[in-house]
Amino acid sequence: MRLARVVWLVVVAVVVRSVGAQAPGQGSVPVGRQGTLIPIPTRTYVAFNPSIVVFDFGSLEVESGVAPGVTIGGVGSYTVVDGNRYTSGDFNLRYYPGEVVLRGLSFGLSGGLLRYSARDSSGTRVAINAATVGILGDYNWLIGPSRRFIVGTGVGAKRVLAGADERRKVDLARAYLTARFVVGYAF
């Protein structure tokens, strides 16, 4: 839990810094930084994982810039692995170190809800509903002549916020890894 607090404080500090708040008495924009902002033609995207067409996993996500280098978004996903079903909905907060939203490397936090179900030893399907928190590392490419087609990949990890007894009923680990692959349209 201590690590989660440290990560949360770092993200809050990054968000506050990215908004560009200046302390009283600070000067204006430093020399050399004037006029260097990169115009951002797209600030929002909608994307999905095309694997859902053929396989038992997929996702739908939307993300939008809220400050230089900072986005918020939502993801809904469905995955079946060995008959175990993960259905989740998450809110994401991402920071792009290049300070151009939707493009390049990003790091973030997620929070949401998970419904996990599996068959117990008697063959009966049992389920758990629990909150989750997670960390994200992603990379997006904006491609095409108008730079509106998005291809995104990434990895992450989620912590299931449920007691050991609850998780034991469905044989669910305390944390699990996630992967991301999406294609979509930026506007």
PyMOL CGO cylinders between C-alpha atoms (Angstrom):
from pymol import cmd
from pymol.cgo import CYLINDER

trace = [
    CYLINDER, 0.00, 0.00, 0.00, 2.96, 2.29, 0.69, 0.3, 1, 1, 1, 1, 1, 1,
    CYLINDER, 2.96, 2.29, 0.69, 4.14, 1.97, -2.94, 0.3, 1, 1, 1, 1, 1, 1,
    CYLINDER, 4.14, 1.97, -2.94, 0.67, 2.91, -4.20, 0.3, 1, 1, 1, 1, 1, 1,
    CYLINDER, 0.67, 2.91, -4.20, 0.79, 6.13, -2.18, 0.3, 1, 1, 1, 1, 1, 1,
    CYLINDER, 0.79, 6.13, -2.18, 4.23, 7.02, -3.55, 0.3, 1, 1, 1, 1, 1, 1,
    CYLINDER, 4.23, 7.02, -3.55, 3.06, 6.36, -7.13, 0.3, 1, 1, 1, 1, 1, 1,
    CYLINDER, 3.06, 6.36, -7.13, -0.09, 8.43, -6.51, 0.3, 1, 1, 1, 1, 1, 1,
    CYLINDER, -0.09, 8.43, -6.51, 1.98, 11.37, -5.16, 0.3, 1, 1, 1, 1, 1, 1,
    CYLINDER, 1.98, 11.37, -5.16, 4.31, 11.24, -8.17, 0.3, 1, 1, 1, 1, 1, 1,
    CYLINDER, 4.31, 11.24, -8.17, 1.36, 11.30, -10.58, 0.3, 1, 1, 1, 1, 1, 1,
    CYLINDER, 1.36, 11.30, -10.58, -0.25, 14.22, -8.74, 0.3, 1, 1, 1, 1, 1, 1,
    CYLINDER, -0.25, 14.22, -8.74, 3.06, 16.11, -8.87, 0.3, 1, 1, 1, 1, 1, 1,
    CYLINDER, 3.06, 16.11, -8.87, 3.38, 15.44, -12.62, 0.3, 1, 1, 1, 1, 1, 1,
    CYLINDER, 3.38, 15.44, -12.62, -0.19, 16.61, -13.26, 0.3, 1, 1, 1, 1, 1, 1,
    CYLINDER, -0.19, 16.61, -13.26, 0.31, 19.80, -11.22, 0.3, 1, 1, 1, 1, 1, 1,
    CYLINDER, 0.31, 19.80, -11.22, 3.59, 20.49, -13.00, 0.3, 1, 1, 1, 1, 1, 1,
    CYLINDER, 3.59, 20.49, -13.00, 2.09, 19.85, -16.42, 0.3, 1, 1, 1, 1, 1, 1,
    CYLINDER, 2.09, 19.85, -16.42, -0.72, 22.33, -15.86, 0.3, 1, 1, 1, 1, 1, 1,
    CYLINDER, -0.72, 22.33, -15.86, 2.00, 24.96, -15.72, 0.3, 1, 1, 1, 1, 1, 1,
    CYLINDER, 2.00, 24.96, -15.72, 1.06, 26.61, -12.46, 0.3, 1, 1, 1, 1, 1, 1,
    CYLINDER, 1.06, 26.61, -12.46, 3.63, 29.18, -11.38, 0.3, 1, 1, 1, 1, 1, 1,
    CYLINDER, 3.63, 29.18, -11.38, 4.40, 30.10, -7.82, 0.3, 1, 1, 1, 1, 1, 1,
    CYLINDER, 4.40, 30.10, -7.82, 3.95, 33.77, -6.89, 0.3, 1, 1, 1, 1, 1, 1,
    CYLINDER, 3.95, 33.77, -6.89, 7.01, 35.77, -7.80, 0.3, 1, 1, 1, 1, 1, 1,
    CYLINDER, 7.01, 35.77, -7.80, 8.13, 33.56, -10.62, 0.3, 1, 1, 1, 1, 1, 1,
    CYLINDER, 8.13, 33.56, -10.62, 8.88, 35.25, -13.89, 0.3, 1, 1, 1, 1, 1, 1,
    CYLINDER, 8.88, 35.25, -13.89, 7.24, 34.61, -17.22, 0.3, 1, 1, 1, 1, 1, 1,
    CYLINDER, 7.24, 34.61, -17.22, 8.24, 31.90, -19.68, 0.3, 1, 1, 1, 1, 1, 1,
    CYLINDER, 8.24, 31.90, -19.68, 12.03, 31.48, -19.73, 0.3, 1, 1, 1, 1, 1, 1,
    CYLINDER, 12.03, 31.48, -19.73, 13.99, 32.74, -22.72, 0.3, 1, 1, 1, 1, 1, 1,
    CYLINDER, 13.99, 32.74, -22.72, 14.39, 29.93, -25.24, 0.3, 1, 1, 1, 1, 1, 1,
    CYLINDER, 14.39, 29.93, -25.24, 11.01, 28.39, -24.34, 0.3, 1, 1, 1, 1, 1, 1,
    CYLINDER, 11.01, 28.39, -24.34, 8.96, 31.15, -25.92, 0.3, 1, 1, 1, 1, 1, 1,
    CYLINDER, 8.96, 31.15, -25.92, 7.12, 29.99, -29.01, 0.3, 1, 1, 1, 1, 1, 1,
    CYLINDER, 7.12, 29.99, -29.01, 8.33, 26.39, -28.78, 0.3, 1, 1, 1, 1, 1, 1,
    CYLINDER, 8.33, 26.39, -28.78, 4.96, 24.78, -28.16, 0.3, 1, 1, 1, 1, 1, 1,
    CYLINDER, 4.96, 24.78, -28.16, 4.11, 22.04, -30.66, 0.3, 1, 1, 1, 1, 1, 1,
    CYLINDER, 4.11, 22.04, -30.66, 0.68, 22.47, -32.28, 0.3, 1, 1, 1, 1, 1, 1,
    CYLINDER, 0.68, 22.47, -32.28, -1.48, 19.45, -31.49, 0.3, 1, 1, 1, 1, 1, 1,
    CYLINDER, -1.48, 19.45, -31.49, -3.98, 18.74, -34.27, 0.3, 1, 1, 1, 1, 1, 1,
    CYLINDER, -3.98, 18.74, -34.27, -5.73, 15.89, -32.41, 0.3, 1, 1, 1, 1, 1, 1,
    CYLINDER, -5.73, 15.89, -32.41, -6.58, 15.64, -28.73, 0.3, 1, 1, 1, 1, 1, 1,
    CYLINDER, -6.58, 15.64, -28.73, -9.00, 12.71, -28.56, 0.3, 1, 1, 1, 1, 1, 1,
    CYLINDER, -9.00, 12.71, -28.56, -9.16, 9.20, -29.94, 0.3, 1, 1, 1, 1, 1, 1,
    CYLINDER, -9.16, 9.20, -29.94, -11.53, 6.25, -30.01, 0.3, 1, 1, 1, 1, 1, 1,
    CYLINDER, -11.53, 6.25, -30.01, -9.94, 2.83, -30.53, 0.3, 1, 1, 1, 1, 1, 1,
    CYLINDER, -9.94, 2.83, -30.53, -10.60, -0.88, -30.18, 0.3, 1, 1, 1, 1, 1, 1,
    CYLINDER, -10.60, -0.88, -30.18, -8.69, -4.13, -30.13, 0.3, 1, 1, 1, 1, 1, 1,
    CYLINDER, -8.69, -4.13, -30.13, -9.54, -5.90, -33.42, 0.3, 1, 1, 1, 1, 1, 1,
    CYLINDER, -9.54, -5.90, -33.42, -8.73, -9.30, -31.87, 0.3, 1, 1, 1, 1, 1, 1,
    CYLINDER, -8.73, -9.30, -31.87, -12.28, -9.44, -30.50, 0.3, 1, 1, 1, 1, 1, 1,
    CYLINDER, -12.28, -9.44, -30.50, -13.45, -10.28, -34.04, 0.3, 1, 1, 1, 1, 1, 1,
    CYLINDER, -13.45, -10.28, -34.04, -11.60, -13.62, -34.01, 0.3, 1, 1, 1, 1, 1, 1,
    CYLINDER, -11.60, -13.62, -34.01, -10.51, -14.38, -30.43, 0.3, 1, 1, 1, 1, 1, 1,
    CYLINDER, -10.51, -14.38, -30.43, -12.03, -14.21, -26.95, 0.3, 1, 1, 1, 1, 1, 1,
    CYLINDER, -12.03, -14.21, -26.95, -10.40, -10.93, -25.95, 0.3, 1, 1, 1, 1, 1, 1,
    CYLINDER, -10.40, -10.93, -25.95, -10.73, -7.30, -26.88, 0.3, 1, 1, 1, 1, 1, 1,
    CYLINDER, -10.73, -7.30, -26.88, -11.23, -3.77, -25.67, 0.3, 1, 1, 1, 1, 1, 1,
    CYLINDER, -11.23, -3.77, -25.67, -12.73, -0.41, -26.50, 0.3, 1, 1, 1, 1, 1, 1,
    CYLINDER, -12.73, -0.41, -26.50, -11.12, 2.80, -25.29, 0.3, 1, 1, 1, 1, 1, 1,
    CYLINDER, -11.12, 2.80, -25.29, -11.40, 6.55, -25.52, 0.3, 1, 1, 1, 1, 1, 1,
    CYLINDER, -11.40, 6.55, -25.52, -8.80, 9.08, -24.41, 0.3, 1, 1, 1, 1, 1, 1,
    CYLINDER, -8.80, 9.08, -24.41, -8.66, 12.86, -24.47, 0.3, 1, 1, 1, 1, 1, 1,
    CYLINDER, -8.66, 12.86, -24.47, -6.04, 15.49, -23.64, 0.3, 1, 1, 1, 1, 1, 1,
    CYLINDER, -6.04, 15.49, -23.64, -6.78, 17.70, -20.63, 0.3, 1, 1, 1, 1, 1, 1,
    CYLINDER, -6.78, 17.70, -20.63, -3.43, 19.50, -20.20, 0.3, 1, 1, 1, 1, 1, 1,
    CYLINDER, -3.43, 19.50, -20.20, -0.02, 19.55, -21.93, 0.3, 1, 1, 1, 1, 1, 1,
    CYLINDER, -0.02, 19.55, -21.93, 1.06, 15.91, -21.95, 0.3, 1, 1, 1, 1, 1, 1,
    CYLINDER, 1.06, 15.91, -21.95, -1.84, 14.71, -19.75, 0.3, 1, 1, 1, 1, 1, 1,
    CYLINDER, -1.84, 14.71, -19.75, -4.89, 12.69, -20.81, 0.3, 1, 1, 1, 1, 1, 1,
    CYLINDER, -4.89, 12.69, -20.81, -7.82, 11.01, -19.15, 0.3, 1, 1, 1, 1, 1, 1,
    CYLINDER, -7.82, 11.01, -19.15, -9.72, 8.14, -20.65, 0.3, 1, 1, 1, 1, 1, 1,
    CYLINDER, -9.72, 8.14, -20.65, -11.84, 5.07, -20.23, 0.3, 1, 1, 1, 1, 1, 1,
    CYLINDER, -11.84, 5.07, -20.23, -11.40, 1.44, -21.24, 0.3, 1, 1, 1, 1, 1, 1,
    CYLINDER, -11.40, 1.44, -21.24, -13.79, -1.47, -21.34, 0.3, 1, 1, 1, 1, 1, 1,
    CYLINDER, -13.79, -1.47, -21.34, -12.29, -4.92, -21.89, 0.3, 1, 1, 1, 1, 1, 1,
    CYLINDER, -12.29, -4.92, -21.89, -13.25, -8.58, -22.07, 0.3, 1, 1, 1, 1, 1, 1,
    CYLINDER, -13.25, -8.58, -22.07, -10.81, -11.49, -21.91, 0.3, 1, 1, 1, 1, 1, 1,
    CYLINDER, -10.81, -11.49, -21.91, -11.24, -15.27, -21.64, 0.3, 1, 1, 1, 1, 1, 1,
    CYLINDER, -11.24, -15.27, -21.64, -8.18, -17.31, -20.64, 0.3, 1, 1, 1, 1, 1, 1,
    CYLINDER, -8.18, -17.31, -20.64, -8.61, -21.07, -20.05, 0.3, 1, 1, 1, 1, 1, 1,
    CYLINDER, -8.61, -21.07, -20.05, -12.34, -20.55, -19.45, 0.3, 1, 1, 1, 1, 1, 1,
    CYLINDER, -12.34, -20.55, -19.45, -11.73, -17.78, -16.88, 0.3, 1, 1, 1, 1, 1, 1,
    CYLINDER, -11.73, -17.78, -16.88, -13.50, -14.53, -17.78, 0.3, 1, 1, 1, 1, 1, 1,
    CYLINDER, -13.50, -14.53, -17.78, -12.16, -11.05, -17.02, 0.3, 1, 1, 1, 1, 1, 1,
    CYLINDER, -12.16, -11.05, -17.02, -14.59, -8.21, -17.73, 0.3, 1, 1, 1, 1, 1, 1,
    CYLINDER, -14.59, -8.21, -17.73, -13.40, -4.77, -16.65, 0.3, 1, 1, 1, 1, 1, 1,
    CYLINDER, -13.40, -4.77, -16.65, -14.06, -1.06, -16.94, 0.3, 1, 1, 1, 1, 1, 1,
    CYLINDER, -14.06, -1.06, -16.94, -11.33, 1.42, -16.03, 0.3, 1, 1, 1, 1, 1, 1,
    CYLINDER, -11.33, 1.42, -16.03, -10.57, 5.11, -15.94, 0.3, 1, 1, 1, 1, 1, 1,
    CYLINDER, -10.57, 5.11, -15.94, -7.02, 6.02, -16.95, 0.3, 1, 1, 1, 1, 1, 1,
    CYLINDER, -7.02, 6.02, -16.95, -4.76, 8.99, -16.29, 0.3, 1, 1, 1, 1, 1, 1,
    CYLINDER, -4.76, 8.99, -16.29, -1.73, 9.12, -18.59, 0.3, 1, 1, 1, 1, 1, 1,
    CYLINDER, -1.73, 9.12, -18.59, 1.30, 11.39, -18.82, 0.3, 1, 1, 1, 1, 1, 1,
    CYLINDER, 1.30, 11.39, -18.82, 3.22, 11.74, -22.10, 0.3, 1, 1, 1, 1, 1, 1,
    CYLINDER, 3.22, 11.74, -22.10, 6.80, 12.89, -21.25, 0.3, 1, 1, 1, 1, 1, 1,
    CYLINDER, 6.80, 12.89, -21.25, 7.11, 14.41, -24.75, 0.3, 1, 1, 1, 1, 1, 1,
    CYLINDER, 7.11, 14.41, -24.75, 4.13, 16.62, -23.71, 0.3, 1, 1, 1, 1, 1, 1,
    CYLINDER, 4.13, 16.62, -23.71, 2.30, 15.87, -26.97, 0.3, 1, 1, 1, 1, 1, 1,
    CYLINDER, 2.30, 15.87, -26.97, -0.88, 14.01, -26.07, 0.3, 1, 1, 1, 1, 1, 1,
    CYLINDER, -0.88, 14.01, -26.07, -1.80, 10.76, -27.84, 0.3, 1, 1, 1, 1, 1, 1,
    CYLINDER, -1.80, 10.76, -27.84, 1.65, 10.37, -29.42, 0.3, 1, 1, 1, 1, 1, 1,
    CYLINDER, 1.65, 10.37, -29.42, 4.65, 8.40, -28.24, 0.3, 1, 1, 1, 1, 1, 1,
    CYLINDER, 4.65, 8.40, -28.24, 5.50, 7.01, -24.83, 0.3, 1, 1, 1, 1, 1, 1,
    CYLINDER, 5.50, 7.01, -24.83, 3.15, 7.40, -21.87, 0.3, 1, 1, 1, 1, 1, 1,
    CYLINDER, 3.15, 7.40, -21.87, 2.95, 6.28, -18.26, 0.3, 1, 1, 1, 1, 1, 1,
    CYLINDER, 2.95, 6.28, -18.26, -0.20, 6.19, -16.22, 0.3, 1, 1, 1, 1, 1, 1,
    CYLINDER, -0.20, 6.19, -16.22, -2.50, 4.95, -13.53, 0.3, 1, 1, 1, 1, 1, 1,
    CYLINDER, -2.50, 4.95, -13.53, -5.81, 3.15, -13.82, 0.3, 1, 1, 1, 1, 1, 1,
    CYLINDER, -5.81, 3.15, -13.82, -8.70, 2.52, -11.51, 0.3, 1, 1, 1, 1, 1, 1,
    CYLINDER, -8.70, 2.52, -11.51, -11.85, 0.57, -12.14, 0.3, 1, 1, 1, 1, 1, 1,
    CYLINDER, -11.85, 0.57, -12.14, -14.01, -2.46, -11.60, 0.3, 1, 1, 1, 1, 1, 1,
    CYLINDER, -14.01, -2.46, -11.60, -13.38, -6.10, -12.44, 0.3, 1, 1, 1, 1, 1, 1,
    CYLINDER, -13.38, -6.10, -12.44, -15.81, -8.98, -12.78, 0.3, 1, 1, 1, 1, 1, 1,
    CYLINDER, -15.81, -8.98, -12.78, -13.91, -12.25, -12.78, 0.3, 1, 1, 1, 1, 1, 1,
    CYLINDER, -13.91, -12.25, -12.78, -15.54, -15.65, -13.12, 0.3, 1, 1, 1, 1, 1, 1,
    CYLINDER, -15.54, -15.65, -13.12, -14.17, -19.19, -13.20, 0.3, 1, 1, 1, 1, 1, 1,
    CYLINDER, -14.17, -19.19, -13.20, -15.36, -22.75, -12.71, 0.3, 1, 1, 1, 1, 1, 1,
    CYLINDER, -15.36, -22.75, -12.71, -14.78, -24.26, -9.27, 0.3, 1, 1, 1, 1, 1, 1,
    CYLINDER, -14.78, -24.26, -9.27, -13.83, -27.88, -8.62, 0.3, 1, 1, 1, 1, 1, 1,
    CYLINDER, -13.83, -27.88, -8.62, -17.48, -28.99, -8.98, 0.3, 1, 1, 1, 1, 1, 1,
    CYLINDER, -17.48, -28.99, -8.98, -17.81, -27.30, -12.38, 0.3, 1, 1, 1, 1, 1, 1,
    CYLINDER, -17.81, -27.30, -12.38, -20.04, -24.49, -11.11, 0.3, 1, 1, 1, 1, 1, 1,
    CYLINDER, -20.04, -24.49, -11.11, -19.19, -21.00, -12.35, 0.3, 1, 1, 1, 1, 1, 1,
    CYLINDER, -19.19, -21.00, -12.35, -18.34, -18.65, -9.46, 0.3, 1, 1, 1, 1, 1, 1,
    CYLINDER, -18.34, -18.65, -9.46, -17.65, -14.92, -9.77, 0.3, 1, 1, 1, 1, 1, 1,
    CYLINDER, -17.65, -14.92, -9.77, -16.15, -12.01, -7.91, 0.3, 1, 1, 1, 1, 1, 1,
    CYLINDER, -16.15, -12.01, -7.91, -16.70, -8.27, -8.41, 0.3, 1, 1, 1, 1, 1, 1,
    CYLINDER, -16.70, -8.27, -8.41, -13.89, -6.08, -7.13, 0.3, 1, 1, 1, 1, 1, 1,
    CYLINDER, -13.89, -6.08, -7.13, -12.24, -2.70, -7.55, 0.3, 1, 1, 1, 1, 1, 1,
    CYLINDER, -12.24, -2.70, -7.55, -8.80, -2.54, -9.16, 0.3, 1, 1, 1, 1, 1, 1,
    CYLINDER, -8.80, -2.54, -9.16, -5.90, -0.09, -9.35, 0.3, 1, 1, 1, 1, 1, 1,
    CYLINDER, -5.90, -0.09, -9.35, -3.08, -0.35, -11.83, 0.3, 1, 1, 1, 1, 1, 1,
    CYLINDER, -3.08, -0.35, -11.83, -0.04, 1.09, -13.56, 0.3, 1, 1, 1, 1, 1, 1,
    CYLINDER, -0.04, 1.09, -13.56, 0.38, 1.51, -17.32, 0.3, 1, 1, 1, 1, 1, 1,
    CYLINDER, 0.38, 1.51, -17.32, 3.20, 1.85, -19.81, 0.3, 1, 1, 1, 1, 1, 1,
    CYLINDER, 3.20, 1.85, -19.81, 2.05, 2.53, -23.38, 0.3, 1, 1, 1, 1, 1, 1,
    CYLINDER, 2.05, 2.53, -23.38, 3.22, 3.73, -26.78, 0.3, 1, 1, 1, 1, 1, 1,
    CYLINDER, 3.22, 3.73, -26.78, 1.02, 5.24, -29.51, 0.3, 1, 1, 1, 1, 1, 1,
    CYLINDER, 1.02, 5.24, -29.51, 1.77, 5.95, -33.16, 0.3, 1, 1, 1, 1, 1, 1,
    CYLINDER, 1.77, 5.95, -33.16, -0.27, 8.45, -35.17, 0.3, 1, 1, 1, 1, 1, 1,
    CYLINDER, -0.27, 8.45, -35.17, 0.12, 7.43, -38.80, 0.3, 1, 1, 1, 1, 1, 1,
    CYLINDER, 0.12, 7.43, -38.80, -1.25, 8.26, -42.23, 0.3, 1, 1, 1, 1, 1, 1,
    CYLINDER, -1.25, 8.26, -42.23, -1.16, 11.47, -44.24, 0.3, 1, 1, 1, 1, 1, 1,
    CYLINDER, -1.16, 11.47, -44.24, -3.25, 13.41, -41.72, 0.3, 1, 1, 1, 1, 1, 1,
    CYLINDER, -3.25, 13.41, -41.72, -1.85, 11.60, -38.64, 0.3, 1, 1, 1, 1, 1, 1,
    CYLINDER, -1.85, 11.60, -38.64, -5.32, 10.49, -37.52, 0.3, 1, 1, 1, 1, 1, 1,
    CYLINDER, -5.32, 10.49, -37.52, -4.99, 6.69, -37.58, 0.3, 1, 1, 1, 1, 1, 1,
    CYLINDER, -4.99, 6.69, -37.58, -3.76, 5.50, -34.19, 0.3, 1, 1, 1, 1, 1, 1,
    CYLINDER, -3.76, 5.50, -34.19, -1.97, 2.27, -33.34, 0.3, 1, 1, 1, 1, 1, 1,
    CYLINDER, -1.97, 2.27, -33.34, -1.36, 1.71, -29.65, 0.3, 1, 1, 1, 1, 1, 1,
    CYLINDER, -1.36, 1.71, -29.65, 0.46, -0.93, -27.62, 0.3, 1, 1, 1, 1, 1, 1,
    CYLINDER, 0.46, -0.93, -27.62, 1.32, -1.29, -23.99, 0.3, 1, 1, 1, 1, 1, 1,
    CYLINDER, 1.32, -1.29, -23.99, 1.63, -3.31, -20.83, 0.3, 1, 1, 1, 1, 1, 1,
    CYLINDER, 1.63, -3.31, -20.83, 0.38, -2.86, -17.32, 0.3, 1, 1, 1, 1, 1, 1,
    CYLINDER, 0.38, -2.86, -17.32, -0.41, -4.49, -14.03, 0.3, 1, 1, 1, 1, 1, 1,
    CYLINDER, -0.41, -4.49, -14.03, -3.59, -4.41, -11.93, 0.3, 1, 1, 1, 1, 1, 1,
    CYLINDER, -3.59, -4.41, -11.93, -4.06, -5.01, -8.23, 0.3, 1, 1, 1, 1, 1, 1,
    CYLINDER, -4.06, -5.01, -8.23, -7.36, -6.61, -7.21, 0.3, 1, 1, 1, 1, 1, 1,
    CYLINDER, -7.36, -6.61, -7.21, -8.76, -4.81, -4.17, 0.3, 1, 1, 1, 1, 1, 1,
    CYLINDER, -8.76, -4.81, -4.17, -10.52, -7.78, -2.62, 0.3, 1, 1, 1, 1, 1, 1,
    CYLINDER, -10.52, -7.78, -2.62, -9.72, -9.82, 0.46, 0.3, 1, 1, 1, 1, 1, 1,
    CYLINDER, -9.72, -9.82, 0.46, -7.73, -13.05, 0.24, 0.3, 1, 1, 1, 1, 1, 1,
    CYLINDER, -7.73, -13.05, 0.24, -10.77, -15.13, 1.20, 0.3, 1, 1, 1, 1, 1, 1,
    CYLINDER, -10.77, -15.13, 1.20, -12.87, -13.60, -1.59, 0.3, 1, 1, 1, 1, 1, 1,
    CYLINDER, -12.87, -13.60, -1.59, -10.11, -14.13, -4.17, 0.3, 1, 1, 1, 1, 1, 1,
    CYLINDER, -10.11, -14.13, -4.17, -9.49, -17.68, -2.97, 0.3, 1, 1, 1, 1, 1, 1,
    CYLINDER, -9.49, -17.68, -2.97, -13.12, -18.63, -3.75, 0.3, 1, 1, 1, 1, 1, 1,
    CYLINDER, -13.12, -18.63, -3.75, -12.42, -18.05, -7.46, 0.3, 1, 1, 1, 1, 1, 1,
    CYLINDER, -12.42, -18.05, -7.46, -8.67, -18.77, -7.39, 0.3, 1, 1, 1, 1, 1, 1,
    CYLINDER, -8.67, -18.77, -7.39, -7.77, -15.22, -8.44, 0.3, 1, 1, 1, 1, 1, 1,
    CYLINDER, -7.77, -15.22, -8.44, -4.29, -13.82, -7.79, 0.3, 1, 1, 1, 1, 1, 1,
    CYLINDER, -4.29, -13.82, -7.79, -3.73, -10.56, -5.88, 0.3, 1, 1, 1, 1, 1, 1,
    CYLINDER, -3.73, -10.56, -5.88, -2.43, -8.89, -9.05, 0.3, 1, 1, 1, 1, 1, 1,
    CYLINDER, -2.43, -8.89, -9.05, -2.28, -9.68, -12.75, 0.3, 1, 1, 1, 1, 1, 1,
    CYLINDER, -2.28, -9.68, -12.75, -0.56, -8.39, -15.90, 0.3, 1, 1, 1, 1, 1, 1,
    CYLINDER, -0.56, -8.39, -15.90, -2.36, -6.69, -18.77, 0.3, 1, 1, 1, 1, 1, 1,
    CYLINDER, -2.36, -6.69, -18.77, -1.47, -6.07, -22.42, 0.3, 1, 1, 1, 1, 1, 1,
    CYLINDER, -1.47, -6.07, -22.42, -2.82, -3.51, -24.88, 0.3, 1, 1, 1, 1, 1, 1,
    CYLINDER, -2.82, -3.51, -24.88, -3.13, -3.41, -28.65, 0.3, 1, 1, 1, 1, 1, 1,
    CYLINDER, -3.13, -3.41, -28.65, -5.60, -1.01, -30.27, 0.3, 1, 1, 1, 1, 1, 1,
    CYLINDER, -5.60, -1.01, -30.27, -6.30, 0.68, -33.57, 0.3, 1, 1, 1, 1, 1, 1,
    CYLINDER, -6.30, 0.68, -33.57, -8.52, 3.71, -33.95, 0.3, 1, 1, 1, 1, 1, 1,
    CYLINDER, -8.52, 3.71, -33.95, -9.19, 7.24, -35.07, 0.3, 1, 1, 1, 1, 1, 1,
    CYLINDER, -9.19, 7.24, -35.07, -7.91, 10.47, -33.54, 0.3, 1, 1, 1, 1, 1, 1,
    CYLINDER, -7.91, 10.47, -33.54, -9.84, 13.75, -33.86, 0.3, 1, 1, 1, 1, 1, 1,
]
cmd.load_cgo(trace, "trace")
